[in-house]
Amino acid sequence: MIESGERLGVEEWPRALDRFGKLLISLYRLAASAPASKFQELALEEARQALEFDSAFWAAGTIDAAGPKIHTVFAFRQPPETMENWEKLKYHDNVLKKALAQPGQTVRATALGPEGGEPFVPEVVAHARQYGMEHILGTVVVNMEIGLLEGAGFYRADKRRPFTDVELQFKQNLLPHLVEAWSINRLASVTPERRQANPMRIATAICDRSGVLFSAGPDLAALLQLEWPGWHGPLLPAELWAKGGARHVGAQIVVSVEEINDLWLLRVRQRLPIDQLSPRELDVARRFAEGRSYHEIAGTMYIAPATVRNHLKNIYAKLGIRDKAALANLVRRN
């Protein structure tokens, strides 16, 4: 937890950087240890100790030709009705418009409107003041490669305490780390830890049943573009869902799909030689690589030993190998 003491205000950059560094350590520790359901609350509480604010919203969504679509919003120290009321006013939210127009740059505003932008309409002014948003820092980051966006607004209720230039820069540099730490946390929460001696990199992603990305790990876009060179998010290629979320073996990559409540966990890797085997051949190959004899395999698979021999002959020919050790190595890599 961040040490208590004087809050960020007009303090100089060395002290601001010291607090920023400590906060990042806390965030990435949380990413590795916090339950996914608690991460945003805990992360914002840590941020609040380094950059004093009263409340916040953290939103995630997608962006396509039709514009941004918000999928989830986390309210921090705000009542649920705040977002319900904002839904009626969101098209008049000039802070959001300005932040979307300049992704990665933090917009500073008061309850009257953003700096250098159009003022709020009276209804938005009333909304901001009703929910303690006298001073605002709004930031949006967009990953255009896969079509994901995340944004956060930090709010102060005290009219006498505007956000300083130092605080604006602090927030601006903080948001990408919040986004990355939460992505690590979400993916880790649904991906079993595996410490095998396997150098293969596997890209992971979380999406809904219609193929819209919610979160994506490193290398996802690069791997998908091996198979679909023109692909960009947020919608995954239709071929991945043609079989209802079944495993996809393409010319360049292999995608496995696991159901996680109402979402899907995807694991994507480059195709290996062993991927050309049929499911039956792969089953035989795995059992043989584990050290089972022809007769043991035949007995557990309810086939004749001669059929096992034929399968192995075909397996060796397809893979271009000659012995069991080479087969075992390929099975391990898979």
N, C-alpha and C positions, 0 to 999 in steps of 0.2 A: 504494500500500500504506500502511496506517496506520503512523504513526511508532511506533517502539519506545519504551519507557519504563515508568513505573509503571502497573500495571494498575488497572482499576476495582476499588475495594473500598469504603473509607469516604471516598473523595474527595468533595468537595462538588459540588453541581449544576452550577456554571459549567464545571468541568473535564469533568464527565460530558457536558454538552451539546456541548462542543468535540469530544470524541471521537465523539459521535453524529453530528455534522455531517460530520466527515471520513469516517466509515464510510459514510454515505449517498452521498457523492460517489463513493467507491470502488465501491459496489454498482451504481449506475446507469451508471458507466463499464463495469463488467463486463457489464451487461445489453446494452450496445451492441456489445461486442467479443468476449466469450467464446463458445466453442462451447457449444451447448445441453447436450451431454453432460458438460461440465466446470463448468457454472455453479454448481451447488449446492455442489460441493466448494470452489471458489474463494471463493464468497460466505461460506460458513461459516468458512473459514480467515481471511478478513478480519474477520468478527465475533469470532472467537476472540482476535484481537489487541486488540480494544477491550474485550471482556467475557470475561475469562478463564474458559474451561471446558475440560474434558478431552475430551468427546465429545458427539455430538448425533444425533438422528434428525429427519428432515424428511419428513412424510407429506402426501399429497394424496389426495382422494377426493370422494365425492358424498354428499349427504344428501337423503333423501326421507321419506315417511311411515313407512317401515320402520326408519328410523334411519341412522346413518353407515355408509358402506362405503368402506374404504381401498383405493385402486387401486395406489398406488406409495409406497414407503418408501425414502428415501435414508439410509444409515448413514454417519456421519462419525466416523472413528476408533473404530469398533466392528466386531467380527468378524461375519460373516454369520450365525453360529449364534445371535447375540443375538435377532434377530427371529424366528428359527425357534422358539426357546424361549419368547419372549413370546407367540406365537400360542396357546400352550397355556394362558396365564395372562391373556390380555387382558380377559376378563370380570371379573377381579378387580383390574384397574388403576384404582384410585380417583382417581389424578391425571387420567387421561383422562376419566373420568366427570365429575369436577368441572370440568375445562376445557371440556367440551362443554356443560355446564349453564350456563356463564357465558362465552360466546364473546367474545374480545377482551380478557379479563382473564387475567393470568398467575397460575398456581397454583404456590406454593412448597411443596416437600416435602423430606423426608429419606427414607432407605431404609426407614424405619418407616411412612411414610404422609404424606398431605398435611396442611398446616396447617388446622386447623378442620374436618377431615374424618375419615372412618372410617379406621382403620389398615389397613395391608396385611395380607393373610393371610401366614403364614410362608413359603409358597412364593414369593410376590412379594418379600418381604424378602430371601430367599436369592438370588433372581435379581438384584435391584438391587445387592446387595453383590458378587456374582460379577462383574458387568460395570462396576464403578466408578461406581455411581449413588448415592453417599452423600448428595448434595445435588442437587435437581432444580428446574428452572424449566420448567413446561409451559404452552403457550399454543395455543389454537385460534382461527382466524378463519373465519367462515362468511359466504358471500355467498348469502343466502336468495333473492335475486331469480333467480339462475340455479342454485342448489342445489349450489354447490361449497364444499368446505372444505379448509383446509390447517392443519397444526399442526406445531409443533416442540418438542422437548424438549432442553434443555441440561443437562449433567451434570458434577458434580465428584466426584472420588474421595476427596479429603482430608476426613475428618470434621471437621477443625479449621477448615475454610473454608466456612462457610455463605454462601449468596447474601444480600447486603444488600438493604435497601429500594431503594436507588438502582439496584442491578443488576436487581432485579425490574422496576422501571419502565422501565429501559433495554431489557430484553428485550421487555416488553409493547409498547412503541412501535416496536421494531425489526421485529417479525414482519410487520405489514402491508406494510412496505417490501420485505422479503425476498420476499413473495408477489408484489407488483406488479413488482418487478425481474425475477423469474423468468418471469412472464407475458410481459413485454416481450421477454425473451430468447428464449423458446420461439417466440413468434409471429414475431419477426424472423428466426429461423433457417429458417423454412419459407415466408416471404413475400418474394418478390423486391422489392427496393427500386425504387420508381417515383417519379421526380421530375417528373411531368408537371404542366402548369399546369391542374390539375383540382381544383376546390373540393369535389367530392363526397367525403363521408366514407364509408368502407367499414369495417364491423365485421367482425372476423375471429374465428374460433374453431377449436379443435382438438377432435375427438371420435373415438370409436371407431366401428366399422362398425354398431353397434346404435343409434347416435345418442346415446350418453352423453357429455356434455361433459367434457373434460379441462382445457381452458383457454379463456377468453373475453376478447376485447378490449372496449374501451369501446363503449357504444351497442348491443351485441348484443341485450340484453333489450328495449330500447326499440324496435328495428327489428322484432324477431320479434313483439312485441306489437301492432304495426300490423296484422299479418296474422292473428295469433291472440291476441286481447285477453286471454284467460284464461291464456296460457302462463306457466309458470315452470319452471326447470330441476329436476333436471339432465338429463332426457331431452328431446331435441329433438322437435318436432312430427313425427308419423308421415308426414305428406305429403312431407317432405323425403327420405324413404327409400323411398317407394312405387315410384320408378323406379330403385332400386339406386344412389343417389348421383348421379343425373343432375342437370343444371341445373334449378332450379325457378323458374318465373315465376308469381308469384301476383298477386293484385289490388293489393297494395301494395308488395311487395318482390320482389327477384330474388336468388336464392341460387345461387352457383356452388360446385361441389365438386371438390376435387383430391385424389387419392390420395397419401398420404405414408407409405410403408411399410405398416404395418397400421392406420394412422389416416387420418382425413379432415381436410383443411383446408377450412373454409368461408369464403366471402366474401359478405357480405350488404350490400345497398344498397337504397335506395328505387327503386321502379319508375320508368322514364323513358318518354317517348312512344315511343321507338324499340323498346321491348320488345314492342310489339304486332305487330311485323313477324314474318312467318314466317321460318324459317331461310333459305329460298331468297331471300326479299326482302332479308333482312339481308345476305346474301352479295353481292347485286347492289349494295345501297346502299353497302357498304364499298368495293367496287371502284370504283364511280362517284365516290365521295367522294375516292378516292386520285388521281383525274384520268384514269382509263382511259375510252376511248371506248366507244360501243355495240358496235362491231365487235370491239374487244379483249376486252371482257367476254364477248361471245357466243362468241368463239374459245376462251377459257380455260374457259368453263362448258359448252361443247358445246350451245349453244342458238342460236336464230335471233336476229338483231339486233332484229326486230320483237317478239320475246318480251321482250328486255331493255327496250324502250320501254314495253311493257305493264306490266312489273314496276315501272318507275320511276313511271309514271302512278299505279299503285295505292299506291306508297310515299308519293308526295307527298300523295295524298288522305288516307291514314291519318294522316300526321303533320301535316297542315294547313300545309304549307310550299309555296313556289313556285319555289325556285331551289337550285342546287347548293351555294352557300355555306351556306345554312341546313342542308342535309342534312349537309354536312361537319362543321358544329358539333355536331349531334346525335350523329354517329358518334364524334367525339372524346370527347364526354361519356360515351358508352357504354363 
